[in-house]
Structure formats: structure tokens, C-alpha cells
Amino acid sequence: MAVIIKVVGGVVALLMVAVIGVVALVLVDDAQADEMSDGGGGLRGVPAEFRPWILQASKDCKEPGLTPSLLAAQLYQESKFKTSVREATSRTGAQGPAQFMPGTWATWGRDADGNGAASPWDIGDAVMAQGRMMCSLLGQAKHSGYSGDVRALALAGYNAGWQRVEQFHGVPPKSFANGETYNYVQIILSTMPRFEGPGLVEITGSGDGPDAVRKAATRIGTPYAWGGGGPAGPSTGFCDGTSGYLNGKCSASTTTGFDCSSLVQYSYWPDLKLPRTAAAQYGATSDHAVSRHDLKVGDLLFWSHGNSSGSIYHVALYAGDGNVIQAPRTGRNVELAPLTSAMPESDYYGATRP
């Protein structure tokens, strides 16, 4: 069998993101973020007064891409969670923690906190309006036919207006507005991990398996990209002549995400260094086969064409209660799904325990 390397002791992973663009754009300040209260619900590093509204806005949206960490990273980019008139009024007249222009607020603003007034300065009103607008933009992005990450398209629409996304058939390039929108999108997507807390899926227990599933759960909503992703997180993939295509076009090369095995590899890394492909992951763990009736959180589940280990084509993580976390296929996102319908039932091959 292939060798799995078990790392003993703590490993600190440093992610350095270099962004070239407009000076006015800001990156998350680690010291300040660490001072903010952390907590569950798939979210950390935000002020306590923002947390319930971010979680509610994410829950209310049926688009899986609107995760709490995306909303939090966007709010930080817009205002650093500031709420005063002096600190949260832009030079162009945008107002409040979610930076709404008055005309846009007239469309999306509601009295979410029930205090009798709909105000872009009220945290609840602002965050829920941000969520409604982003949810709508994600829906537009999904049905637009434009290539790339739907979250990037939605963020570009929030920053520059959807008409600019239509104009450029995607995220406006660096040449547009001195790169403001382009860099706005890149910064928010790259800083999302700072705000990712324990997953939205309730996972009990401790150890490699539950820890891996908690980590995987923070990626629910991330797009599928054939050949994309790895230990460091999501990345663009590639097309191989058969896989990675959507509506006749190579989607993987312009989509930042995971495929099934890279999600599993990412989830266990660095404590358990699994190989890259589903077949190799089966080969590395097959000496610890598990009956379907004895599954535990974190077990690996495999599907095969022709009931052969040489034809394994899919792997998922068992999340408990008959569910799996998986990156299913091109055009879909990382999801929580029932084991019985995650893939064709007749293709189920078996399970192993890393």
C-alpha cells in the first residue's frame, strides 16, 4: 500500500497573498481579527454584534455560495466592521458597514432589526440587505453563462454593478477603474479563510476524522473544479479531453475550486498526508476497510465503475447521520448530501478509515 505520512506535533501553515492593485483596498489585519470574538456556526473573527446577522443572512439565501465567511470577508473589505458616520462613509457617498449607496439601499434596505426604521447604519439592516443583494447576484451569476467562480461574478456586481459584469462577460479586468473591482474580488476571496470557523455541519467527537470533516464543512459552497484544489485550498483546474467541461466549454480552467479527491486531501492535511487521486487514496487506506454498517465520521467512501478498485472515480467524507461531504461534479459545489444519493447507489464500492 502507499505510505501515509503522519505528522507529529503542531504545524503552522502560513498563507501569504500578494495583491497588486489600488492602495485604498485593505487586507485583513491579523492582530485586530484575533481580538474579535470567535465562535461556531461556520464563522470566526467577527465582532459579536455582527455574527447573528451574518449567519442569518447566509441561512436565508438558497444559493450555497453565500457562506458566512464570504459575507464576513466582504464586510471587512467594505468597512472593517465600522459603523460610525465618520468611519463608514466613503468619498463617493456609500454608507454603513455594508457600504450602500442611497439609491441601492432604496432597493435592498429593510427594517430587519425591527426598530422601526430601515437604515444602512443599523448592523442588522445593513447585513441582511447585503445578504439579499449578494444572494440575488449569485443567482444571476449562476444563470449568466459567464465562466468563472460565481462568487467572483457576484462580488464584481456588488462593487461595480451587474451591468459591468455583463459588459465584460465576467469580472471586469484590471484595466477597468484602475483595477478597483478586480482587486476587490481577489482580496475578498483570498481573505475568506480568516473568517472560516467550525463548519455549518454539527460534528461531534475529536481526532483526525472529525477534524477533517469540520475542515471540509468550511468549504461547503465552493465550486467543483476538475483537477483543482490541494492541501493549500481551492485552485483552478484543467480539462483532459473528457472531464472538466460544462456546456461544451472547459469550465475547470477558469473555476477556482476542488474536485472530489483534492477536497479529501485538503481536509486531512497536514496531519495526514493522503495522496492526490481517489484511486490512490483507496490504495493508501484499503488495509483499513470499513463496513457500511460501521461507518464513523471521517471515513472515506468510494464509488467505482464496474465494481473494481482500478475503476474508482469518486471519493467522499462520511459526515455522520447517513450524510457525506463531497465535491460532486463540474457545475456543482461542495455539498452535504445523503450517502444513498451522493452518487449512483450501484456504483458504491466501499469505505476505508485513514
C-alpha positions in Angstrom: 0.0 0.0 0.0 1.1 3.6 -0.4 2.6 5.3 2.6 0.6 7.9 4.5 2.8 10.3 6.4 1.5 11.1 9.9 2.8 14.5 11.2 3.6 14.6 14.9 3.3 17.9 16.7 1.9 21.2 15.6 2.4 22.5 12.1 1.9 26.2 11.4 0.8 27.0 7.8 1.5 30.5 6.6 -0.5 31.7 3.6 0.9 34.8 2.0 -1.2 36.5 -0.5 0.4 39.2 -2.7 -2.1 41.6 -4.1 -1.1 44.3 -6.6 -3.7 47.0 -7.0 -5.4 50.0 -5.6 -3.8 51.3 -2.4 -7.2 52.1 -0.9 -8.0 48.4 -0.8 -7.2 46.8 2.6 -6.2 43.3 3.7 -7.4 41.8 7.0 -5.2 42.9 9.9 -4.3 39.7 11.8 -3.9 41.4 15.2 -7.3 43.1 15.0 -9.1 40.0 13.7 -7.6 37.9 16.6 -9.1 40.4 19.1 -12.6 39.8 17.7 -14.6 37.1 19.3 -14.5 33.6 17.7 -17.3 31.1 17.7 -19.1 28.4 15.9 -21.6 28.3 13.2 -19.0 28.3 10.4 -17.8 31.7 11.4 -15.0 33.3 13.4 -13.1 36.6 13.7 -16.1 39.0 13.5 -17.5 41.3 16.2 -20.2 39.6 18.3 -22.8 42.1 17.2 -22.3 41.1 13.5 -22.3 37.4 14.0 -26.0 36.5 14.3 -26.9 38.7 11.3 -24.2 37.2 9.1 -25.4 33.7 10.0 -29.0 34.6 9.4 -28.3 36.3 6.0 -26.4 33.2 4.9 -29.1 30.9 6.1 -31.9 32.8 4.3 -30.2 32.5 0.9 -30.7 29.4 -1.1 -27.5 29.9 -3.1 -24.8 27.7 -1.5 -22.1 30.2 -2.4 -23.3 32.7 0.2 -21.3 31.4 3.1 -20.8 33.3 6.4 -17.1 33.6 5.6 -17.9 35.3 2.3 -20.2 37.8 3.9 -17.7 38.5 6.7 -14.8 39.0 4.3 -16.9 41.3 2.2 -18.0 43.4 5.2 -14.4 43.7 6.4 -13.3 44.8 2.9 -16.1 47.3 2.8 -15.8 48.9 6.2 -13.6 46.9 8.6 -16.9 46.4 10.5 -17.0 50.1 11.3 -20.4 51.6 12.0 -19.9 55.3 12.7 -20.7 58.0 10.2 -17.2 59.3 10.3 -15.6 55.9 9.7 -18.1 54.3 7.4 -18.9 57.0 4.9 -17.0 56.7 1.6 -15.8 59.5 -0.6 -18.5 58.5 -3.1 -21.3 58.6 -0.5 -21.6 54.9 0.3 -22.9 54.5 3.9 -22.7 52.0 6.7 -20.9 48.8 7.3 -22.0 47.2 4.0 -21.4 50.5 2.1 -24.7 51.0 0.4 -25.3 54.0 -2.0 -28.7 55.6 -1.2 -30.2 54.5 -4.5 -29.1 50.9 -4.0 -30.3 51.0 -0.4 -33.8 52.0 -1.6 -34.0 48.7 -3.4 -32.5 46.3 -0.8 -32.9 48.0 2.6 -35.4 46.6 5.1 -36.1 47.1 8.8 -34.5 43.8 9.7 -33.9 44.5 13.4 -37.4 45.7 14.0 -36.5 49.1 15.5 -39.0 51.0 13.3 -36.5 52.3 10.7 -34.6 50.8 7.7 -31.1 52.2 8.0 -27.8 51.4 6.3 -26.2 52.3 9.6 -28.0 49.6 11.6 -25.9 46.4 11.6 -28.9 44.1 11.2 -30.5 46.1 8.4 -27.2 46.5 6.6 -26.0 42.9 6.8 -29.4 41.5 5.8 -29.6 43.9 2.8 -26.1 42.8 1.9 -27.2 39.2 2.0 -30.3 39.8 -0.1 -28.3 41.6 -2.7 -25.5 39.1 -2.9 -28.0 36.2 -3.0 -29.7 37.8 -6.0 -26.3 38.4 -7.7 -25.2 34.8 -7.1 -28.4 33.7 -8.8 -27.7 36.0 -11.7 -24.2 34.8 -11.9 -25.2 31.1 -11.9 -27.6 31.6 -14.8 -25.5 34.1 -16.7 -23.4 31.6 -18.7 -20.3 33.5 -17.9 -17.3 31.4 -17.0 -15.5 31.5 -13.6 -16.4 31.5 -9.9 -20.0 32.6 -9.4 -18.9 34.3 -6.1 -16.4 36.4 -8.0 -19.1 37.4 -10.5 -21.5 38.3 -7.7 -18.8 40.3 -5.8 -18.0 42.2 -9.0 -21.7 43.0 -9.4 -21.9 44.3 -5.9 -18.9 46.5 -6.4 -19.4 47.9 -9.9 -22.9 47.0 -10.8 -24.1 43.9 -12.7 -24.1 45.9 -15.9 -20.3 46.0 -15.7 -20.2 42.2 -15.4 -22.5 42.0 -18.5 -20.2 44.5 -20.3 -17.1 42.4 -19.8 -18.9 39.0 -19.7 -17.2 38.3 -16.4 -15.3 40.1 -13.7 -14.0 43.5 -15.1 -10.3 43.3 -15.9 -7.5 45.2 -14.2 -7.8 47.9 -16.8 -11.3 48.8 -15.6 -11.4 51.6 -12.9 -7.7 51.2 -12.1 -8.3 47.6 -11.1 -10.6 48.5 -8.2 -13.3 45.9 -8.9 -10.7 43.2 -10.0 -8.8 43.6 -6.7 -11.9 43.9 -4.6 -12.9 40.4 -5.8 -9.5 38.9 -5.4 -8.9 40.3 -1.9 -12.3 39.1 -0.5 -11.9 35.6 -1.9 -8.3 35.3 -0.6 -9.2 36.5 2.9 -12.3 34.3 3.4 -10.3 31.6 5.2 -9.6 34.1 8.0 -13.3 34.1 8.8 -14.0 30.4 8.4 -14.8 28.8 11.7 -16.2 25.4 12.7 -18.4 24.1 9.8 -22.1 24.6 9.5 -22.4 20.8 9.9 -22.5 19.8 13.6 -19.7 17.3 14.1 -19.1 15.6 17.4 -16.0 13.9 18.6 -12.3 14.5 18.3 -9.4 13.1 16.3 -8.3 13.1 12.7 -11.7 12.1 11.2 -14.0 14.6 12.9 -11.4 17.3 12.5 -11.1 16.6 8.8 -14.9 16.8 8.3 -15.1 20.0 10.2 -12.5 21.4 7.9 -14.3 20.1 4.8 -17.5 21.7 6.1 -16.0 25.2 5.9 -15.7 24.6 2.1 -19.4 23.9 1.5 -20.4 26.1 -1.4 -17.0 26.1 -3.1 -17.3 25.3 -6.8 -16.2 22.0 -8.3 -13.1 22.2 -10.5 -11.7 19.1 -12.2 -8.0 18.8 -11.3 -8.3 21.9 -9.0 -7.5 22.2 -5.3 -5.0 20.7 -3.0 -3.5 20.9 0.5 -3.4 24.8 0.4 -7.0 25.1 -0.7 -9.0 25.6 -3.8 -7.4 26.4 -7.2 -8.2 26.4 -10.9 -8.3 23.0 -12.5 -7.9 21.8 -16.1 -9.7 19.8 -18.8 -8.4 16.5 -20.0 -10.4 15.9 -23.1 -13.2 14.2 -21.2 -13.6 15.9 -17.8 -13.9 19.5 -16.7 -16.3 20.7 -19.3 -19.6 22.4 -18.9 -22.0 23.1 -21.8 -19.2 22.2 -24.2 -16.7 24.6 -22.7 -13.7 24.0 -20.5 -15.0 25.2 -17.1 -12.3 23.8 -14.9 -9.5 26.1 -16.2 -11.5 29.2 -15.1 -13.1 27.9 -11.9 -11.4 28.1 -8.5 -12.4 25.1 -6.5 -11.9 21.4 -5.6 -12.5 18.1 -7.2 -13.6 15.1 -5.0 -10.1 13.8 -4.0 -8.5 17.2 -3.6 -11.2 18.1 -1.1 -10.4 14.9 0.9 -6.7 15.6 0.7 -7.2 19.2 1.9 -9.4 18.2 4.7 -6.9 15.7 6.3 -3.7 17.8 5.5 -1.2 18.3 7.1 -1.8 15.8 10.0 -2.5 13.0 7.5 -0.9 13.4 4.1 -3.2 11.4 1.7 -2.3 11.1 -2.0 -4.0 13.2 -4.6 -6.4 11.0 -6.5 -9.4 8.9 -5.4 -7.9 5.7 -6.6 -4.6 6.4 -4.8 -6.5 7.3 -1.7 -8.2 4.0 -1.8 -4.9 2.2 -2.3 -3.3 4.1 0.6 -6.1 3.2 3.1 -7.6 -0.1 1.7 -6.0 -2.2 4.5 -8.4 -0.4 6.9 -11.7 -1.4 5.2 -14.9 -0.5 7.0 -18.3 -2.0 6.7 -21.1 0.4 5.6 -22.8 -0.5 8.9 -19.8 0.6 11.0 -19.1 4.0 9.4 -17.5 6.7 11.6 -17.2 10.4 10.9 -14.2 11.0 8.6 -14.2 7.6 6.9 -13.6 7.7 3.2 -16.3 6.4 0.8 -15.6 5.3 -2.7 -17.6 4.7 -5.9 -16.4 2.7 -8.9 -17.4 1.9 -12.4 -17.6 -1.9 -12.8 -17.1 -2.7 -9.1 -13.3 -2.7 -9.5 -10.7 -0.9 -7.4 -9.0 0.0 -10.7 -12.1 1.9 -11.8 -12.7 4.1 -8.7 -13.9 7.5 -9.8 -15.2 9.3 -6.7 -14.4 9.7 -3.0 -16.3 11.5 -0.2 -16.1 12.0 3.5 -18.6 10.4 5.8 -20.2 13.2 7.9 -22.4 11.1 10.2 -26.2 10.6 10.2 -26.1 9.0 6.8 -24.6 12.0 5.1 -21.4 12.8 3.2 -19.5 15.9 2.3 -18.3 15.8 -1.2 -17.3 17.7 -4.3 -19.7 16.0 -6.8 -19.0 17.1 -10.3 -18.5 20.0 -12.8 -21.2 22.6 -12.4 -21.9 21.8 -8.8 -20.5 22.9 -5.4 -19.0 21.2 -2.4 -22.1 19.9 -0.5 -23.6 17.9 2.3 -25.6 15.1 0.7 -27.2 11.8 1.7 -24.9 8.8 1.2 -27.7 6.9 -0.6 -27.9 9.5 -3.4 -24.5 11.1 -3.4 -23.6 9.0 -6.4 -25.4 6.1 -8.2 -26.1 3.5 -5.5 -25.0 0.7 -7.8 -21.5 2.2 -8.0 -20.8 2.3 -4.3 -17.6 0.3 -3.8 -16.7 0.5 -0.1 -15.3 2.5 2.7 -11.9 2.9 4.5 -10.7 4.5 7.6 -7.5 6.6 7.2 
